[in-house]
Amino acid sequence: MSSAWLNIIGIGEDGIDGLSQEARALISAAEIIIGGDRHHKLANAPNATRIKWPSPFDAMIDTIKSYKGKPVVVLVTGDPLWYSVGARIGRAIPAAEIAYHPQLSAFQWAAARLGWSLADVETLTVHGRAAEQIVPYFAPDVHLLILTKDKTSPETVAELLVDRGYGASKMTVLAALGGPNEARFEGVAESWKHDVPDFHTLAVECVAGAGAQILPRTGLNDDAFVHDGKMTKRAVRALALSKLAPTRGALLWDIGCGCGSIAIEWMRGAPEAQAIGLEPREDRRAMAQQNAAQLGTPKLKLVDGQVPHSLAGLPAPDAVFIGGGLSMETVAASIDALKPHGRLVAHAVTVESEAVLLEVFAKHGGELQRISVESVIDVGSFHGWKPSMPVTQWSWSKDL
């Protein structure tokens, strides 16, 4: 028998009529119903105490917990666990105390209206998040379904597409899906002008035009970044990322962040990956912030500080990259902070910093490599090879 006292019910534009018999009964029996204005209008429950979402939402968690022992219903749109508050509530209240009752999500409705295979579509959100985070998904012929913030979102997305050479992309706004006021607006990014309702889902069919940015998630060209010449170059960066191994939701410390190239590619490399960049120079932090916005990782957190003392108090990382500020103390602090199975990669280009890596390799083991890359340059009317400065790389993984 279920021990759940909290029922989180997805509701659509068809209101009570679209719910299962069980969900209707739970709403009828509820003493407390929590939701937005839309949800309260869609659910007819005159005998319940109705509570609106506060701002910020975190204030509601303690309120919900205070009702334990009473029949409580939280109303959300569509699927409670797909870019919805159900996931946030589930992190604060034990799973055994919650029962979820999903309805068709906005993504499912939109895919059905457009005839798109949902398995072949990128499902994204800019609701409560910076719109730039959808940029890594721009690519020729890719289909995007995007949950939006309000009526301004299509124009914001259109500007992002145009700025990156995707102005010919088709955009479709699908409003009030599944309800009597369902509406559809179509256009292309470069000439988008529609005035649309606040509550809608945005569909984008990416079309690459002349000069479009067709970028990999990792392995970006060096000229994709604003930099001052002192950065981890593409080939070496790719080797570092392969050993740092970005995974969903994982956190990277990028020590000596510079223009942010490692941190940004880490965040592009896996969904919801996070990074903290430590960089003492203000001009380089400014470059990193600009690159993060342009390349779709606006949540990059930049810290002004010197290592190793600036590492104290930071959340424990899943991986650490040391590109600047290399010392035995910084390596030791990073090793102590790493989570089990954490990965550490450090680079050295000077004899002095290489000596540090030789010492940590002797002490901790791991893998030590010297990386040398040569590129073709003009030699009069001919061509020749020009070597870049070799980079010594130490990589190490933390056992349980």
NORVENUR-V389095 format. One record per pair of residues at least 12 apart in sequence whose ideal C-beta (glycine too) atoms are under 7 Angstrom apart, sorted by the first residue. I is the first residue (numbers start at 1). J is the second residue. D is the distance in whole Angstrom. If there is no record, write none. Layout:
BEGIN
i->I j->J d->D
i->I j->J d->D
END
This chain:
BEGIN
i->2 j->99 d->6
i->3 j->96 d->5
i->3 j->97 d->6
i->4 j->97 d->6
i->4 j->98 d->6
i->4 j->99 d->4
i->5 j->68 d->6
i->5 j->69 d->7
i->5 j->72 d->6
i->5 j->97 d->6
i->6 j->64 d->7
i->6 j->72 d->5
i->6 j->74 d->7
i->6 j->93 d->6
i->6 j->97 d->6
i->6 j->98 d->5
i->7 j->26 d->5
i->7 j->73 d->5
i->7 j->99 d->5
i->7 j->101 d->6
i->8 j->74 d->5
i->8 j->76 d->6
i->8 j->80 d->4
i->8 j->86 d->5
i->8 j->89 d->7
i->8 j->98 d->6
i->8 j->100 d->5
i->8 j->101 d->7
i->9 j->23 d->5
i->9 j->26 d->7
i->9 j->27 d->7
i->9 j->73 d->6
i->9 j->75 d->6
i->9 j->101 d->4
i->10 j->76 d->6
i->10 j->77 d->7
i->10 j->78 d->5
i->10 j->79 d->6
i->10 j->80 d->5
i->10 j->101 d->6
i->10 j->102 d->5
i->10 j->103 d->4
i->11 j->39 d->6
i->11 j->42 d->5
i->11 j->43 d->6
i->11 j->75 d->5
i->11 j->77 d->7
i->11 j->103 d->6
i->12 j->78 d->6
i->12 j->103 d->5
i->12 j->104 d->6
i->12 j->178 d->5
i->13 j->176 d->5
i->13 j->177 d->6
i->13 j->178 d->5
i->13 j->179 d->3
i->14 j->178 d->6
i->14 j->179 d->6
i->15 j->42 d->4
i->15 j->43 d->7
i->16 j->43 d->6
i->16 j->44 d->6
i->18 j->103 d->7
i->23 j->101 d->5
i->26 j->73 d->6
i->27 j->43 d->6
i->27 j->45 d->5
i->27 j->73 d->6
i->28 j->45 d->7
i->29 j->71 d->5
i->30 j->45 d->6
i->30 j->48 d->5
i->30 j->71 d->5
i->30 j->72 d->7
i->30 j->73 d->4
i->31 j->48 d->6
i->31 j->49 d->6
i->31 j->70 d->5
i->31 j->71 d->5
i->32 j->48 d->6
i->32 j->49 d->5
i->32 j->51 d->7
i->32 j->67 d->5
i->32 j->70 d->6
i->32 j->72 d->5
i->33 j->45 d->6
i->33 j->48 d->4
i->33 j->50 d->5
i->33 j->73 d->5
i->33 j->75 d->6
i->34 j->51 d->5
i->34 j->64 d->7
i->34 j->74 d->5
i->34 j->75 d->7
i->35 j->74 d->7
i->35 j->75 d->3
i->36 j->52 d->7
i->36 j->53 d->5
i->37 j->52 d->7
i->38 j->199 d->7
i->39 j->75 d->4
i->43 j->75 d->6
i->57 j->85 d->7
i->57 j->88 d->7
i->61 j->89 d->7
i->61 j->92 d->5
i->64 j->89 d->7
i->65 j->93 d->7
i->74 j->89 d->7
i->77 j->106 d->7
i->78 j->103 d->5
i->78 j->104 d->6
i->78 j->105 d->4
i->78 j->106 d->5
i->79 j->102 d->4
i->79 j->103 d->7
i->79 j->105 d->4
i->80 j->100 d->5
i->80 j->102 d->6
i->81 j->100 d->6
i->82 j->105 d->5
i->82 j->107 d->7
i->83 j->125 d->4
i->83 j->147 d->6
i->86 j->100 d->6
i->104 j->178 d->7
i->106 j->147 d->6
i->106 j->177 d->6
i->106 j->201 d->4
i->107 j->123 d->5
i->107 j->145 d->5
i->109 j->177 d->4
i->109 j->178 d->5
i->110 j->145 d->5
i->110 j->174 d->5
i->110 j->177 d->7
i->110 j->201 d->5
i->110 j->203 d->6
i->111 j->145 d->7
i->113 j->174 d->6
i->113 j->177 d->7
i->114 j->172 d->7
i->114 j->203 d->6
i->116 j->143 d->6
i->120 j->143 d->7
i->121 j->143 d->5
i->121 j->145 d->5
i->122 j->137 d->5
i->122 j->142 d->6
i->122 j->144 d->5
i->123 j->145 d->5
i->124 j->137 d->7
i->124 j->144 d->6
i->124 j->146 d->5
i->125 j->146 d->7
i->125 j->147 d->4
i->126 j->146 d->6
i->126 j->148 d->6
i->126 j->149 d->6
i->126 j->153 d->6
i->127 j->147 d->5
i->127 j->148 d->6
i->127 j->149 d->5
i->130 j->298 d->4
i->131 j->156 d->5
i->131 j->157 d->6
i->131 j->160 d->6
i->132 j->160 d->7
i->132 j->293 d->5
i->132 j->296 d->6
i->132 j->298 d->5
i->133 j->296 d->6
i->133 j->298 d->6
i->133 j->299 d->7
i->134 j->146 d->6
i->134 j->296 d->7
i->135 j->160 d->6
i->135 j->164 d->7
i->135 j->295 d->7
i->135 j->296 d->3
i->136 j->217 d->6
i->136 j->268 d->5
i->136 j->296 d->4
i->138 j->161 d->7
i->138 j->164 d->6
i->138 j->166 d->6
i->138 j->206 d->6
i->139 j->206 d->6
i->139 j->214 d->6
i->140 j->206 d->6
i->140 j->208 d->4
i->140 j->214 d->7
i->141 j->206 d->7
i->142 j->206 d->5
i->143 j->205 d->6
i->144 j->204 d->4
i->144 j->206 d->7
i->145 j->201 d->6
i->145 j->203 d->6
i->146 j->202 d->4
i->146 j->204 d->7
i->147 j->201 d->6
i->148 j->200 d->6
i->148 j->201 d->7
i->148 j->202 d->5
i->150 j->198 d->4
i->151 j->195 d->7
i->151 j->196 d->5
i->151 j->197 d->6
i->151 j->198 d->5
i->153 j->202 d->6
i->154 j->171 d->6
i->154 j->173 d->6
i->154 j->192 d->6
i->154 j->194 d->7
i->154 j->196 d->6
i->154 j->202 d->6
i->155 j->192 d->6
i->157 j->202 d->6
i->157 j->204 d->7
i->158 j->171 d->6
i->158 j->189 d->4
i->158 j->192 d->4
i->161 j->189 d->4
i->162 j->189 d->5
i->162 j->190 d->5
i->164 j->212 d->7
i->164 j->213 d->5
i->165 j->208 d->6
i->165 j->209 d->5
i->165 j->210 d->7
i->165 j->211 d->5
i->165 j->212 d->3
i->165 j->213 d->6
i->166 j->189 d->6
i->166 j->206 d->6
i->166 j->207 d->6
i->166 j->208 d->6
i->166 j->209 d->7
i->166 j->212 d->6
i->167 j->189 d->5
i->167 j->190 d->3
i->167 j->209 d->6
i->168 j->188 d->6
i->168 j->190 d->7
i->168 j->207 d->4
i->168 j->209 d->5
i->169 j->188 d->6
i->169 j->189 d->5
i->169 j->204 d->6
i->169 j->205 d->6
i->169 j->206 d->5
i->169 j->207 d->5
i->170 j->188 d->6
i->170 j->205 d->4
i->170 j->207 d->7
i->171 j->187 d->6
i->171 j->188 d->7
i->171 j->189 d->6
i->171 j->192 d->6
i->171 j->202 d->7
i->171 j->204 d->6
i->172 j->184 d->7
i->172 j->186 d->5
i->172 j->203 d->4
i->173 j->185 d->4
i->173 j->194 d->7
i->173 j->196 d->5
i->173 j->200 d->5
i->173 j->202 d->6
i->174 j->200 d->6
i->174 j->201 d->5
i->174 j->203 d->7
i->175 j->196 d->6
i->175 j->197 d->5
i->175 j->199 d->7
i->175 j->200 d->4
i->176 j->197 d->7
i->176 j->199 d->7
i->177 j->201 d->7
i->183 j->197 d->7
i->217 j->268 d->5
i->217 j->269 d->6
i->218 j->238 d->7
i->218 j->241 d->5
i->218 j->265 d->4
i->218 j->268 d->6
i->218 j->269 d->5
i->219 j->234 d->7
i->219 j->238 d->5
i->220 j->234 d->7
i->220 j->265 d->6
i->221 j->234 d->6
i->222 j->234 d->5
i->224 j->295 d->7
i->225 j->259 d->5
i->225 j->261 d->5
i->225 j->291 d->5
i->226 j->259 d->6
i->226 j->287 d->5
i->226 j->290 d->5
i->226 j->291 d->6
i->227 j->259 d->4
i->227 j->287 d->6
i->230 j->258 d->6
i->231 j->258 d->6
i->231 j->259 d->5
i->231 j->261 d->5
i->232 j->261 d->6
i->232 j->262 d->6
i->232 j->323 d->6
i->232 j->347 d->7
i->233 j->388 d->7
i->235 j->373 d->5
i->236 j->371 d->5
i->236 j->373 d->7
i->236 j->391 d->5
i->237 j->261 d->6
i->237 j->262 d->6
i->237 j->265 d->6
i->239 j->371 d->6
i->239 j->393 d->7
i->240 j->262 d->6
i->240 j->321 d->6
i->240 j->345 d->5
i->240 j->393 d->7
i->241 j->265 d->6
i->241 j->266 d->7
i->241 j->269 d->6
i->243 j->343 d->6
i->243 j->345 d->5
i->243 j->395 d->4
i->244 j->266 d->6
i->244 j->319 d->5
i->244 j->321 d->6
i->244 j->343 d->5
i->244 j->345 d->6
i->245 j->319 d->7
i->245 j->343 d->6
i->246 j->266 d->5
i->246 j->269 d->4
i->246 j->270 d->4
i->246 j->273 d->5
i->247 j->270 d->5
i->248 j->270 d->5
i->248 j->271 d->5
i->248 j->272 d->6
i->248 j->273 d->7
i->249 j->272 d->5
i->249 j->273 d->7
i->250 j->270 d->7
i->250 j->273 d->6
i->250 j->318 d->4
i->250 j->319 d->7
i->251 j->274 d->5
i->251 j->315 d->6
i->251 j->317 d->5
i->251 j->318 d->5
i->252 j->266 d->5
i->252 j->275 d->4
i->252 j->317 d->6
i->252 j->318 d->7
i->252 j->319 d->5
i->252 j->321 d->7
i->253 j->276 d->6
i->253 j->278 d->7
i->253 j->314 d->7
i->253 j->317 d->4
i->253 j->320 d->5
i->253 j->334 d->7
i->254 j->275 d->6
i->254 j->277 d->4
i->254 j->278 d->7
i->254 j->321 d->5
i->255 j->278 d->5
i->255 j->307 d->6
i->255 j->320 d->7
i->255 j->321 d->7
i->255 j->322 d->5
i->255 j->323 d->7
i->255 j->324 d->7
i->255 j->325 d->6
i->255 j->330 d->7
i->256 j->279 d->7
i->256 j->322 d->7
i->256 j->323 d->4
i->256 j->324 d->2
i->256 j->325 d->5
i->257 j->277 d->3
i->257 j->278 d->6
i->257 j->279 d->4
i->257 j->288 d->6
i->257 j->302 d->7
i->258 j->279 d->6
i->258 j->284 d->5
i->258 j->323 d->7
i->258 j->324 d->7
i->259 j->284 d->6
i->259 j->287 d->4
i->259 j->288 d->6
i->259 j->291 d->6
i->260 j->277 d->6
i->260 j->288 d->3
i->260 j->291 d->5
i->260 j->292 d->6
i->260 j->300 d->6
i->262 j->321 d->5
i->262 j->323 d->6
i->263 j->275 d->4
i->263 j->277 d->5
i->263 j->300 d->6
i->264 j->291 d->6
i->264 j->292 d->6
i->264 j->295 d->5
i->264 j->297 d->5
i->264 j->300 d->7
i->267 j->297 d->4
i->267 j->300 d->6
i->268 j->295 d->7
i->268 j->296 d->7
i->268 j->297 d->6
i->274 j->299 d->7
i->275 j->300 d->5
i->276 j->301 d->5
i->276 j->303 d->6
i->276 j->314 d->6
i->277 j->300 d->6
i->277 j->302 d->5
i->277 j->303 d->7
i->278 j->303 d->5
i->278 j->305 d->6
i->278 j->307 d->6
i->278 j->310 d->6
i->279 j->302 d->6
i->280 j->304 d->6
i->280 j->305 d->7
i->280 j->306 d->6
i->285 j->302 d->5
i->285 j->304 d->7
i->288 j->300 d->7
i->288 j->302 d->6
i->289 j->302 d->6
i->307 j->325 d->4
i->307 j->330 d->5
i->308 j->329 d->5
i->308 j->330 d->5
i->308 j->333 d->4
i->311 j->333 d->5
i->311 j->337 d->6
i->316 j->337 d->6
i->316 j->339 d->5
i->317 j->337 d->6
i->317 j->338 d->6
i->317 j->339 d->7
i->317 j->342 d->7
i->318 j->339 d->6
i->318 j->342 d->6
i->319 j->342 d->6
i->319 j->343 d->4
i->320 j->334 d->4
i->320 j->338 d->6
i->320 j->344 d->5
i->321 j->345 d->5
i->322 j->334 d->7
i->322 j->346 d->4
i->323 j->347 d->5
i->326 j->346 d->6
i->326 j->348 d->6
i->326 j->353 d->5
i->326 j->356 d->5
i->327 j->356 d->6
i->328 j->356 d->6
i->328 j->359 d->7
i->328 j->360 d->7
i->331 j->346 d->7
i->331 j->360 d->5
i->335 j->398 d->7
i->338 j->398 d->5
i->340 j->398 d->6
i->340 j->400 d->5
i->341 j->397 d->7
i->341 j->398 d->6
i->342 j->398 d->4
i->343 j->397 d->5
i->344 j->395 d->7
i->344 j->396 d->5
i->345 j->393 d->7
i->345 j->395 d->5
i->346 j->394 d->5
i->347 j->391 d->5
i->347 j->393 d->6
i->348 j->392 d->4
i->349 j->389 d->5
i->349 j->391 d->6
i->354 j->392 d->5
i->357 j->392 d->5
i->357 j->394 d->4
i->360 j->394 d->6
i->361 j->394 d->6
i->364 j->396 d->6
i->366 j->394 d->6
i->366 j->395 d->6
i->366 j->396 d->3
i->367 j->395 d->5
i->368 j->394 d->5
i->369 j->393 d->5
i->370 j->390 d->5
i->370 j->392 d->5
i->371 j->390 d->6
i->371 j->391 d->5
i->371 j->393 d->6
i->372 j->387 d->6
i->372 j->390 d->4
i->373 j->388 d->5
i->374 j->386 d->6
i->374 j->387 d->5
END
